[in-house]
Amino acid sequence: MYDLLVVGAGPYGLSIASHAAAAGLSLRVLGRPMASWRDHMPRGMFLKSEPWASSLSDPENRWRLDTYCAGRGVEARHGEPIPVEMFASYGLWFARNAVPDVDERTVVRVQGCPGGFEATTEDGAVLRARTVALAVGVMPFVEVPAALRGLGPAYVSHSSHHGELSRFRGRDVTVIGGGQAALETAALLAEQGTRVRVLARAGRLNWNDVPPAWERPWWQSARSPHSGLGCGWRNWFYAERPGLFHRLPETTRARIAATALGPAGAWWVRDRVEPVVELMLGHEVAAAYASGGGVRLETVTRGGELTSLETEHVIAATGFTATRERLGLLSDELRGSLAAVADGSPEVGRYFESSVPGLFMAGLVTASGFGPAMRFVHGASFTAGTLVRGVRRRLRTGPTGGRIPAPTARQRRAADMELGAGR
């Protein structure tokens, strides 16, 4: 039985594995390294975050993104975005050098067993560990507007479902959303000859500013410091102090997680969108129907005006909703035992441990607990070190997931509220 099983081999999973290996834990890492970055982002996309804020984490800070770039004759400069392809290659380099062998099989089920947990892989193999870290990324949490869910993949897809966009060349495509994924997808489509429009609920698009120079007068830095999530003291707090964020009242954390760093395009995408892409702002999809080999969208404006349009395909760049119920690889018993916060995501303690002893969470699913940094690669460093400390504490104290605790009064109240809302 392993000390730790890491499920997922993206930036968070690989960082956790590196810290766990350095701590001397026996572990197994399962998942295709950097799968989301390699398979679900089209060629031509760039990282939105700064290169210096985009490194995976190892305890010695040795296998950084800038080190990888320098070894290939590329300088990772502040204010110059890194291609997604390069970042994915960097992650593979990190995995080879900072992580024990990665088992590329997919875990399809995790359940409790005596003394810990049992994970079943896609080929039926069973592995057991005293603790588990779920670092499953964003793909289980894809969000598509309700009005579009009844249409099949020939008509509607999510932006994360496209490793390349060439099949839309010469076609008419409508992109739903006003964030970076929507705007960069629209730019790439327009540049390859697709007739593309962006449809968003917001009345205007938000764009991030060009970042100030790295070296600048001290008083400018004091007023608005750099951080892994952008400039300003508020962003600095979110980026650099997620442990303090976790101490905020739950209602405050939930509000910030839902509103901070909302949809916005990177400054370097703006000129590729506004002059060339049709923008339908202040519109929301009310209904969608298959029509003549394409899709008819019925929309409503903020003023209540109804409109309709015909398009050949809809790409929903509408983000991700990380809830307990979408953790489908957990057994029903495990998933049902997870306490959840108001937004439906699992409740996690100061070491990223869920309400099931020995079951740890990482990445987007912990944003309500530790803040907006958990939506970005930058959050992997804090997560990895903190979570592995939690694993070591749990291994010393036991017991782990074989015995699922009875729901607390708080969990029962939350369940009652969910049932009431569903009536």
RODO-2510 file (C-alpha; in nm, 4 decimals, decimal comma):
residues 423
     n   res          X          Y          Z
     1     m     0,0000     0,0000     0,0000
     2     y     0,1405     0,3371    -0,1037
     3     d     0,1552     0,6362     0,1276
     4     l     0,0035     0,8609    -0,1395
     5     l    -0,1731     0,8181    -0,4687
     6     v    -0,1791     1,1319    -0,6855
     7     v    -0,4672     1,1256    -0,9337
     8     g    -0,3891     1,3657    -1,2163
     9     a    -0,0629     1,4695    -1,3808
    10     g    -0,1155     1,8337    -1,4668
    11     p     0,0662     2,1247    -1,2994
    12     y    -0,0902     2,0568    -0,9592
    13     g    -0,0520     1,6796    -0,9632
    14     l     0,3087     1,6922    -1,0815
    15     s     0,3979     1,9588    -0,8244
    16     i     0,2406     1,7576    -0,5427
    17     a     0,4258     1,4461    -0,6575
    18     s     0,7587     1,6310    -0,6625
    19     h     0,7138     1,7533    -0,3055
    20     a     0,5903     1,4125    -0,1874
    21     a     0,8876     1,2320    -0,3409
    22     a     1,1288     1,4767    -0,1792
    23     a     0,9589     1,4112     0,1552
    24     g     1,0342     1,0409     0,1198
    25     l     0,6760     0,9232     0,0740
    26     s     0,6039     0,6124    -0,1276
    27     l     0,3736     0,7286    -0,4014
    28     r     0,2212     0,6608    -0,7381
    29     v     0,1205     0,9282    -0,9892
    30     l    -0,1525     0,8394    -1,2377
    31     g    -0,2636     1,0313    -1,5451
    32     r    -0,1350     1,1505    -1,8796
    33     p     0,1117     1,4319    -1,8061
    34     m    -0,0160     1,7775    -1,9056
    35     a    -0,3107     1,6188    -2,0866
    36     s    -0,5354     1,9263    -2,0793
    37     w    -0,2585     2,1477    -2,2117
    38     r    -0,1600     1,9014    -2,4838
    39     d    -0,5042     1,7880    -2,5973
    40     h    -0,7537     2,0605    -2,5130
    41     m    -0,5927     2,3870    -2,6183
    42     p    -0,5507     2,4798    -2,9849
    43     r    -0,2125     2,5522    -3,1343
    44     g    -0,1563     2,9260    -3,1346
    45     m    -0,2839     2,9917    -2,7830
    46     f    -0,0666     3,1565    -2,5191
    47     l    -0,0507     3,1523    -2,1422
    48     k    -0,2337     3,4470    -1,9944
    49     s    -0,0192     3,4473    -1,6801
    50     e     0,3322     3,5891    -1,6687
    51     p     0,6179     3,3422    -1,7314
    52     w     0,7639     3,4065    -1,3848
    53     a     0,4266     3,3113    -1,2320
    54     s     0,3813     2,9923    -1,4349
    55     s     0,6376     2,7458    -1,3012
    56     l     0,5472     2,4110    -1,1557
    57     s     0,6781     2,3579    -0,8035
    58     d     0,9583     2,1409    -0,6709
    59     p     1,1063     2,1820    -0,3212
    60     e     1,4428     2,3077    -0,4469
    61     n     1,2876     2,5465    -0,7015
    62     r     1,5195     2,3897    -0,9560
    63     w     1,2919     2,2947    -1,2452
    64     r     1,1455     2,6347    -1,3298
    65     l     0,9921     2,7529    -1,6552
    66     d     1,2643     3,0107    -1,7124
    67     t     1,5297     2,7392    -1,6715
    68     y     1,3550     2,5238    -1,9302
    69     c     1,3245     2,8151    -2,1729
    70     a     1,6887     2,9165    -2,1288
    71     g     1,7982     2,5638    -2,2138
    72     r     1,6227     2,6034    -2,5469
    73     g     1,7574     2,9444    -2,6295
    74     v     1,4397     3,1291    -2,5306
    75     e     1,4258     3,4032    -2,2700
    76     a     1,1119     3,4008    -2,0555
    77     r     1,0531     3,7743    -2,0321
    78     h     0,8082     3,9690    -1,8198
    79     g     0,5240     4,0957    -2,0365
    80     e     0,5805     3,8431    -2,3172
    81     p     0,3336     3,5521    -2,3177
    82     i     0,4536     3,1931    -2,3505
    83     p     0,2968     2,9653    -2,6172
    84     v     0,0812     2,6879    -2,4745
    85     e     0,2830     2,4312    -2,6710
    86     m     0,6015     2,5425    -2,4969
    87     f     0,4350     2,5315    -2,1571
    88     a     0,3081     2,1778    -2,2199
    89     s     0,6584     2,0706    -2,3225
    90     y     0,7937     2,2331    -2,0079
    91     g     0,5506     2,0281    -1,7994
    92     l     0,6745     1,7063    -1,9609
    93     w     1,0345     1,8121    -1,8898
    94     f     0,9395     1,8782    -1,5281
    95     a     0,7751     1,5355    -1,5045
    96     r     1,0870     1,3626    -1,6358
    97     n     1,3187     1,5407    -1,3953
    98     a     1,1263     1,6219    -1,0784
    99     v     0,8716     1,3408    -1,0460
   100     p     0,8976     0,9627    -1,0050
   101     d     0,7737     0,7607    -1,3002
   102     v     0,4242     0,8680    -1,4016
   103     d     0,1744     0,5908    -1,4708
   104     e    -0,0218     0,7251    -1,7692
   105     r    -0,3300     0,5141    -1,7078
   106     t    -0,6509     0,6969    -1,6214
   107     v    -0,8141     0,6400    -1,2843
   108     v    -1,1839     0,5657    -1,3316
   109     r    -1,2866     0,5014    -0,9714
   110     v    -1,1677     0,5816    -0,6196
   111     q    -1,3308     0,4217    -0,3176
   112     g    -1,2522     0,3608     0,0465
   113     c    -1,0958     0,0375     0,1641
   114     p    -0,9607    -0,0848     0,4993
   115     g    -0,6700     0,1395     0,5938
   116     g    -0,7057     0,3818     0,3058
   117     f    -0,8290     0,4015    -0,0502
   118     e    -0,8547     0,1833    -0,3575
   119     a    -0,8157     0,3246    -0,7095
   120     t    -0,9184     0,1372    -1,0228
   121     t    -0,7559     0,2253    -1,3548
   122     e    -0,9056     0,2133    -1,7033
   123     d    -0,7645    -0,1357    -1,7614
   124     g    -0,9059    -0,2764    -1,4379
   125     a    -0,5885    -0,2647    -1,2287
   126     v    -0,6349    -0,1828    -0,8604
   127     l    -0,3930     0,0236    -0,6524
   128     r    -0,4190     0,0981    -0,2810
   129     a    -0,2874     0,3905    -0,0812
   130     r    -0,3284     0,5327     0,2660
   131     t    -0,4007     0,8794     0,1247
   132     v    -0,5155     1,0192    -0,2097
   133     a    -0,4648     1,3624    -0,3666
   134     l    -0,7204     1,4451    -0,6359
   135     a    -0,5612     1,6843    -0,8852
   136     v    -0,8018     1,6263    -1,1719
   137     g    -0,7744     1,9687    -1,3338
   138     v    -1,0728     2,1351    -1,4996
   139     m    -1,2086     1,8850    -1,7494
   140     p    -1,4572     1,7153    -1,5122
   141     f    -1,6125     2,0554    -1,4477
   142     v    -1,6957     2,1805    -1,7981
   143     e    -1,9900     2,4215    -1,7913
   144     v    -2,2277     2,4660    -2,0871
   145     p    -2,5321     2,6974    -2,0693
   146     a    -2,8565     2,5112    -2,0051
   147     a    -3,0107     2,6337    -2,3306
   148     l    -2,7391     2,4553    -2,5311
   149     r    -2,7239     2,1224    -2,3497
   150     g    -2,9877     1,9499    -2,5593
   151     l    -2,7842     1,9773    -2,8802
   152     g    -2,5261     1,7194    -2,9802
   153     p    -2,1524     1,7723    -3,0387
   154     a    -2,2074     1,8327    -3,4102
   155     y    -2,3766     2,1580    -3,3151
   156     v    -2,2356     2,2614    -2,9764
   157     s    -1,8993     2,2087    -2,8111
   158     h    -1,7053     2,3539    -2,5208
   159     s    -1,3924     2,5547    -2,5919
   160     s    -1,1875     2,3000    -2,3952
   161     h    -1,2894     2,0224    -2,6350
   162     h    -1,0713     2,1520    -2,9173
   163     g    -0,7063     2,0646    -2,9571
   164     e    -0,7213     2,2310    -3,2978
   165     l    -0,9718     2,4473    -3,4820
   166     s    -0,9001     2,3770    -3,8484
   167     r    -1,2308     2,1946    -3,9035
   168     f    -1,4069     2,5295    -3,8673
   169     r    -1,2131     2,6974    -4,1484
   170     g    -1,4575     2,8612    -4,3896
   171     r    -1,7580     2,7964    -4,1645
   172     d    -1,9782     3,0202    -3,9502
   173     v    -1,9160     2,9859    -3,5758
   174     t    -2,0611     3,1647    -3,2742
   175     v    -1,8493     3,1744    -2,9590
   176     i    -2,0379     3,2206    -2,6317
   177     g    -1,8553     3,4032    -2,3518
   178     g    -1,6544     3,7139    -2,2761
   179     g    -1,3410     3,5793    -2,1090
   180     q    -0,9952     3,4892    -2,2333
   181     a    -1,0958     3,1487    -2,3702
   182     a    -1,3781     3,2996    -2,5756
   183     l    -1,1780     3,5918    -2,7081
   184     e    -0,8617     3,4003    -2,7942
   185     t    -1,0655     3,1232    -2,9573
   186     a    -1,2479     3,3852    -3,1646
   187     a    -0,9179     3,5457    -3,2653
   188     l    -0,7733     3,2127    -3,3801
   189     l    -1,0895     3,1305    -3,5733
   190     a    -1,0919     3,4681    -3,7486
   191     e    -0,7248     3,4360    -3,8395
   192     q    -0,7850     3,1034    -4,0154
   193     g    -1,0790     3,2303    -4,2207
   194     t    -1,3766     3,1366    -4,0057
   195     r    -1,6768     3,3696    -3,9996
   196     v    -1,6963     3,4218    -3,6255
   197     r    -1,8926     3,6265    -3,3780
   198     v    -1,8708     3,6571    -2,9994
   199     l    -2,1946     3,6584    -2,8027
   200     a    -2,1718     3,7631    -2,4379
   201     r    -2,4100     3,8660    -2,1606
   202     a    -2,1909     4,1571    -2,0540
   203     g    -2,2603     4,4932    -2,2097
   204     r    -1,8911     4,5462    -2,2813
   205     l    -1,5736     4,3417    -2,2944
   206     n    -1,3125     4,3743    -2,0221
   207     w    -0,9449     4,3780    -2,1145
   208     n    -0,6431     4,3399    -1,8898
   209     d    -0,3942     4,6253    -1,8994
   210     v    -0,0422     4,5938    -2,0335
   211     p     0,1625     4,5022    -1,7240
   212     p     0,3969     4,7706    -1,5924
   213     a     0,7709     4,7176    -1,6223
   214     w     0,9238     4,4694    -1,3806
   215     e     1,1751     4,7284    -1,2631
   216     r     1,0095     5,0588    -1,1749
   217     p     1,0258     5,3281    -0,9063
   218     w     0,9815     5,1929    -0,5547
   219     w     0,6764     5,4065    -0,4894
   220     q     0,4950     5,2543    -0,7876
   221     s     0,5732     4,9044    -0,6600
   222     a     0,4593     5,0009    -0,3106
   223     r     0,1312     5,1355    -0,4423
   224     s     0,0591     4,8458    -0,6797
   225     p     0,2943     4,5472    -0,6350
   226     h     0,3411     4,2744    -0,8925
   227     s     0,1865     3,9391    -0,8088
   228     g     0,1238     3,6087    -0,9780
   229     l    -0,2319     3,7236    -1,0541
   230     g    -0,1584     4,0777    -1,1672
   231     c    -0,0751     4,4083    -1,0052
   232     g    -0,2338     4,5534    -0,6934
   233     w    -0,2498     4,4656    -0,3255
   234     r    -0,5749     4,2750    -0,3584
   235     n    -0,4332     4,0527    -0,6319
   236     w    -0,1118     4,0178    -0,4300
   237     f    -0,3126     3,8889    -0,1349
   238     y    -0,4993     3,6372    -0,3493
   239     a    -0,1814     3,5199    -0,5223
   240     e     0,0741     3,5157    -0,2441
   241     r    -0,1278     3,4503     0,0735
   242     p    -0,3821     3,1748     0,0025
   243     g    -0,3300     3,0428     0,3546
   244     l    -0,4545     3,3720     0,4980
   245     f    -0,7385     3,3741     0,2452
   246     h    -0,8487     3,0394     0,3899
   247     r    -0,8945     3,2064     0,7300
   248     l    -1,1527     3,4512     0,5982
   249     p    -1,5192     3,3836     0,6823
   250     e    -1,6764     3,1291     0,4499
   251     t    -1,9252     3,3803     0,3103
   252     t    -1,6430     3,6217     0,2273
   253     r    -1,4393     3,3496     0,0584
   254     a    -1,7402     3,2414    -0,1464
   255     r    -1,8123     3,5956    -0,2620
   256     i    -1,4513     3,6565    -0,3652
   257     a    -1,4204     3,3194    -0,5392
   258     a    -1,7327     3,3971    -0,7422
   259     t    -1,6435     3,7541    -0,8405
   260     a    -1,2682     3,8176    -0,8285
   261     l    -1,0710     3,8209    -1,1531
   262     g    -1,3840     3,7910    -1,3645
   263     p    -1,3992     3,7406    -1,7420
   264     a    -1,1411     3,9522    -1,9241
   265     g    -0,9199     3,9238    -2,2281
   266     a    -0,5430     3,9579    -2,2275
   267     w    -0,4141     4,2878    -2,3601
   268     w    -0,2356     4,1138    -2,6467
   269     v    -0,5625     3,9669    -2,7829
   270     r    -0,7577     4,2918    -2,8062
   271     d    -0,6306     4,4070    -3,1463
   272     r    -0,6956     4,0592    -3,2858
   273     v    -1,0623     4,0698    -3,1836
   274     e    -1,2223     4,4129    -3,1820
   275     p    -1,1398     4,5172    -3,5402
   276     v    -1,2262     4,1840    -3,7035
   277     v    -1,4761     3,9846    -3,4943
   278     e    -1,8485     4,0582    -3,4839
   279     l    -1,9473     4,1348    -3,1242
   280     m    -2,2978     4,0725    -2,9892
   281     l    -2,2722     4,2135    -2,6383
   282     g    -2,5527     4,2283    -2,3875
   283     h    -2,7104     3,9116    -2,5312
   284     e    -2,7943     3,5864    -2,3542
   285     v    -2,8945     3,2602    -2,5222
   286     a    -3,2551     3,1818    -2,4327
   287     a    -3,3031     2,8792    -2,6595
   288     a    -3,1182     2,6835    -2,9263
   289     y    -3,2451     2,4483    -3,1972
   290     a    -3,0908     2,2349    -3,4683
   291     s    -3,1860     2,4001    -3,7962
   292     g    -3,0874     2,3129    -4,1523
   293     g    -2,7586     2,1511    -4,0613
   294     g    -2,6707     2,4286    -3,8183
   295     v    -2,8053     2,5989    -3,5088
   296     r    -3,0674     2,8662    -3,4577
   297     l    -2,9988     3,0709    -3,1477
   298     e    -3,2693     3,2756    -2,9844
   299     t    -3,1252     3,5446    -2,7617
   300     v    -3,2587     3,8059    -2,5257
   301     t    -3,0925     4,1415    -2,4684
   302     r    -3,0515     4,3092    -2,1335
   303     g    -3,3461     4,5276    -2,2274
   304     g    -3,5675     4,2254    -2,2961
   305     e    -3,5526     4,2405    -2,6768
   306     l    -3,5703     3,9013    -2,8496
   307     t    -3,3436     3,8287    -3,1461
   308     s    -3,2380     3,5204    -3,3395
   309     l    -2,9471     3,4164    -3,5573
   310     e    -2,8340     3,1180    -3,7621
   311     t    -2,4875     2,9692    -3,7238
   312     e    -2,3207     2,6426    -3,8197
   313     h    -2,1639     2,5673    -3,4824
   314     v    -2,1604     2,7080    -3,1294
   315     i    -1,8503     2,7006    -2,9092
   316     a    -1,9347     2,7601    -2,5443
   317     a    -1,6343     2,9245    -2,3803
   318     t    -1,8301     2,9425    -2,0589
   319     g    -1,5822     2,8140    -1,8067
   320     f    -1,5999     2,5457    -1,5428
   321     t    -1,8079     2,4828    -1,2310
   322     a    -1,6183     2,2708    -0,9799
   323     t    -1,8705     2,0946    -0,7585
   324     r    -1,8610     1,7844    -0,5441
   325     e    -2,1223     1,6153    -0,7632
   326     r    -1,9000     1,6375    -1,0702
   327     l    -1,6244     1,4312    -0,9090
   328     g    -1,7589     1,1286    -1,0903
   329     l    -1,4547     0,9091    -1,0325
   330     l    -1,5329     0,8977    -0,6593
   331     s    -1,7584     0,6171    -0,5440
   332     d    -2,1085     0,7221    -0,4439
   333     e    -2,0226     0,6570    -0,0798
   334     l    -1,7113     0,8736    -0,0867
   335     r    -1,8719     1,1542    -0,2837
   336     g    -2,1767     1,1546    -0,0590
   337     s    -1,9560     1,1850     0,2480
   338     l    -1,7833     1,5014     0,1278
   339     a    -1,8927     1,8139     0,3091
   340     a    -1,9530     2,0983     0,0653
   341     v    -1,9549     2,4760     0,0900
   342     a    -2,2329     2,6974    -0,0410
   343     d    -2,1229     2,6846    -0,4067
   344     g    -2,1221     2,3046    -0,4054
   345     s    -1,7447     2,2564    -0,4043
   346     p    -1,5882     2,0271    -0,1436
   347     e    -1,4990     2,1819     0,1887
   348     v    -1,1247     2,1558     0,2543
   349     g    -0,9208     2,2227     0,5658
   350     r    -0,5982     2,4174     0,6047
   351     y    -0,3963     2,1327     0,4481
   352     f    -0,6380     2,0734     0,1565
   353     e    -0,7856     1,7678     0,3267
   354     s    -1,1536     1,7061     0,2633
   355     s    -1,4050     1,5935     0,5238
   356     v    -1,3073     1,2348     0,4397
   357     p    -0,9812     1,1720     0,6310
   358     g    -0,6939     1,1073     0,3933
   359     l    -0,8702     1,2393     0,0823
   360     f    -0,7052     1,5612    -0,0355
   361     m    -0,8114     1,8038    -0,3102
   362     a    -0,6085     2,0335    -0,5357
   363     g    -0,6651     2,2887    -0,8090
   364     l    -0,9838     2,4581    -0,9249
   365     v    -1,2022     2,2549    -0,6914
   366     t    -1,0373     2,4313    -0,3934
   367     a    -1,0837     2,7899    -0,5161
   368     s    -1,3634     2,8560    -0,2671
   369     g    -1,1325     2,7500     0,0128
   370     f    -0,8040     2,9097    -0,0890
   371     g    -0,8982     3,1767    -0,3386
   372     p    -0,8545     3,2712    -0,7043
   373     a    -0,4917     3,1527    -0,7194
   374     m    -0,6228     2,7963    -0,7323
   375     r    -0,7584     2,8690    -1,0808
   376     f    -0,4058     2,9312    -1,2098
   377     v    -0,0737     2,7478    -1,2300
   378     h     0,0623     2,9960    -0,9767
   379     g    -0,1402     2,8290    -0,7024
   380     a     0,0401     2,4965    -0,7457
   381     s     0,3398     2,5989    -0,5358
   382     f     0,1445     2,6798    -0,2207
   383     t    -0,0814     2,3803    -0,2745
   384     a     0,1970     2,1264    -0,3201
   385     g     0,3961     2,2181    -0,0112
   386     t     0,0911     2,2603     0,2101
   387     l    -0,0897     1,9477     0,0923
   388     v     0,2138     1,7239     0,1369
   389     r     0,2546     1,8531     0,4926
   390     g    -0,1074     1,7560     0,5444
   391     v    -0,0479     1,4094     0,4026
   392     r     0,2441     1,3557     0,6389
   393     r     0,0317     1,4661     0,9343
   394     r    -0,2467     1,2308     0,8309
   395     l    -0,0060     0,9392     0,7908
   396     r     0,1171     0,9999     1,1455
   397     t    -0,2292     1,0270     1,2970
   398     g    -0,4558     0,8046     1,0820
   399     p    -0,7096     0,6606     1,0233
   400     t    -0,7845     0,7240     0,6571
   401     g    -1,0629     0,6626     0,4092
   402     g    -1,1495     0,3018     0,4888
   403     r    -1,3948     0,4209     0,7523
   404     i    -1,6136     0,7064     0,6344
   405     p    -1,7220     0,9310     0,9231
   406     a    -2,0873     0,9971     0,9934
   407     p    -2,2082     1,3317     0,8583
   408     t    -2,1701     1,6215     1,0984
   409     a    -2,4619     1,8433     1,1953
   410     r    -2,3285     2,1026     0,9529
   411     q    -2,3238     1,8499     0,6691
   412     r    -2,6786     1,7403     0,7482
   413     r    -2,7988     2,1018     0,7443
   414     a    -2,6264     2,1593     0,4085
   415     a    -2,7867     1,8461     0,2651
   416     d    -3,1285     1,9570     0,3888
   417     m    -3,0790     2,2957     0,2224
   418     e    -2,9845     2,1282    -0,1087
   419     l    -3,2942     1,9081    -0,0934
   420     g    -3,5117     2,2069    -0,0162
   421     a    -3,3672     2,4016    -0,3094
   422     g    -3,4403     2,1126    -0,5430
   423     r    -3,8090     2,0855    -0,4512
***
